[in-house]
Amino acid sequence: MPLLGSFCLLFALALSGYCFVVGIVGAVRKDFVGYRMAETARRAGMATFAAVTLAAFALVWAAFADDFSLSYILHHSNRSLAAPYKFAVLWSGQEGSLLFWSWLLATYGFVLRWRHKVDQRLVAITSMVLAGIQVFFLLLCNFVANPFGVEPGPMALDGAGLNPLLQYPEMVIHPPMLYLGYVGFSLPFAFALAALIMRYPGEKWIHITRRWTMVTWLFLSVGISLGAHWAYAVLGWGGYWGWDPVENASLLPWITGTAFLHSVMMQEKRGMMKMWNIWLIFTTFMLAILGTMLTRGGAVSSVHAFAQSAIGAWFYWFLGIVFVVCLTFFIINRDHLASENQLESLVSRESSFMFNNLVLLAAMFAVLCGTLFPILSEAVRGYKITVGGPFFNKVVIPIGLFLIFLTAVGPLLAWGSTSWGSIKRNFAIPFFSSVALGVGLIAFGMRPFSDMSHFYAWSTFVLCTLVIATITSEFIRGGLVLRGKMNTNLLFAIFHLMRRNMRRYGGYVVHFGMILFFIGVAGQAFNQEKELEMGIGDKMQVGHYTLTLTADNHDDTPVYESQATILDVQKDGRYYTTLYPERRAYKASGGQPLTVVANHISLQEDLYVIYEGQNEGRPIIKAFINPLVVWVWIGVIVVVFGTGLALVPNAVRVTVAVPAAVPAMDNQQHMQPAGVGK
């Protein structure tokens, strides 16, 4: 199998190289010979998928066969590893993850080339661009980080095993979802570059790639969310987002991808922001490559990153080449991207999209600067200076609040310009609803001006109410119009309203999910925590919970040793639940520790308890009260549902043709037009 895998990788590189080079020649020559060459390049690209698939299969087979002659299998698997995690060995290390990246790219390319009749010339050039990206990653797999490298010396009897932190069900799903997002942005990038190269007329390439981009954005959203939940459930520090460099790297292309999905509507409807959109999708792809590089190059320190290596230099060169190619064709063909219309008014839907984009790019720039600051400081001062959560919170939270405000304002503005009367009429109910909530929160004891974090939380609740009221009013107003026309009830009218424009109303559902997410994030302002060394029978008071330690158990299994406690929990003097926090040390990994979190979830708050360790045989217990966290996960589910709705095609409006006249016989057996009385 190792020989088969190595051969398939080399063969895939040759096929991709052929697809790239011959694809360029075929694109330059527009005669019959050029067409035939482009066709052979397309088939070579499709064959690349088969070759890379066989290579990936060979690596997974080696993991299940416990072939420890391969260095990669030796360091990332062992005999006692459960089957799902042996499958996850494919992406758990640097060499395997690069092969997985290549396989996903080959899969996307196969689907594209299989559906080449959408627009054969555009797809041919897009296929050539994808082949160029594929060549880069297959070069890495063959010559820099080969997953089929053989371990010197006699074959070991057992392997080191998978990192215990990765032995969690979500880690079988999280990396593939994240990679589907990262790799998926290659496709809209390739379409955009191809359209620019050939000066493709109109916005057809936007229509072709819109669904690709939405699906890719959805995969990346799910991947980021699963990673946040894994951090919350496994790392045991009490939170789900720590502004870790690799976390930030995944967020960057998500932000610019979100901006692209919004601003592309300006190009579709008004022929505006063409240059902006081209560079948004170029930037999104380059940020995805940057995120892939940060995970592997060792430029930043992260619990998510692979071991430090020299592979980062390859990514720097690749990013440089991509930027030069994009800039060159932009300069040559920039006149093709001239806007067809100009902004007519600052109080319009166009302006809301522009401000939305500017705010998202400001957030991206802030996160990028904070993430790369250690690299920049080392280059300037000779040593790394790291910025942490306080910096990001101070900069990003105000930007996020303004973004929520724009989310509320945008749907109520008209294209072109909006009159003052329309603004007053549309904003009255949402405005007073949000003001009423803000006053109500203060009346019930919230003190927004006592602490900046409380002020941010209060502002978030008020602005989220504004968005919810805006979205609700959009559904109700449209439903009321249809109810009168269709003579039906309001719910049925709203259903038909959504079916007529799934993209718009699915987008509103996505916005609603994001608002639930922000409500969950705002709960962090009211977190509580306490740490205590406890013995049997000892009690810990945190908030309105009383934790009593009733048992402390030690267990020794073939895989790990563990220390666990049993905690009885009372809430306001009444029994509430029993929690079982645990700490494990995995033997195959040299005693690497893993925290097993005990978390009781409710809509109001999470009671989150971890076993920190021992001091002279006495357990150290740390407890957190994390308000509203569950709304973060509910919000993500709603976002996924809303994106699915937006991908559903609109219902075809049924029209009934009325015939001019239908012959009918009257009582005198004479012919007369139907419907005419006697």
Buried (B, 14 or more C-beta within 10 A) or exposed (E): BBEBBBBBBBBBBBBBBBBBBBBBBBBEBEEEEBBEBBBBBBEBBBBBBBBBBBBBBBBBBBBBEBBBBBBBBBBBBBEEBEEEBBBBBBBBBBBBBBBBBBBBBBBBBBEBBEEBEEBEBBBBBBBBBBBBBBBBBBBBBBEBBBBBEBBEEEEBEEBBBBBBBBBBEBBBBBBBBBBBBBBBBBBBBBBBBBBBBBEBEEBEBBEBBBEBBBBBBBBBBBBBBBBBBBBBBBBBBBBBBBBBBBBBBBBBBBBBBBBBBBBBBBBEBBBBBBBBBBBBBBBBBBBBBBBBBBBBBBBBEBEBBBEEBEBBEBBEEBBEEBEEBBEEBBEEBEEBBEBEEEBEBEBBBBBBBBBBBEBBBBBBBBBBEBBBBBBEBEEEEEEBEEBEEEBBBEBBBEBBBBBBBBBBBBBBBBEEBBEEEBBEEBBEBBBEBBEEBBEEBEEEEBEBEEEEBBBBBBBBBBBBBBBBBBBBBBBBEBBEEBBEEEEBEEEEBBBBBBBBBBBBBBBBBBBBBBBBBBBBBBBBBBBBEBEBBBEEEBEBEBBEBBBBBEEBEEEEEEBBBBBBBBBBBBBEEEEBBEBBBBBBBBBBBEEBBBBBBBBBEEEEBBBBBBBBBEEEEBBBBBBBBBBBBBBBBBBBBBBBBBBBBBBEEEEEEEEEEEEEEEEEEEEEEEEBEEEEEE
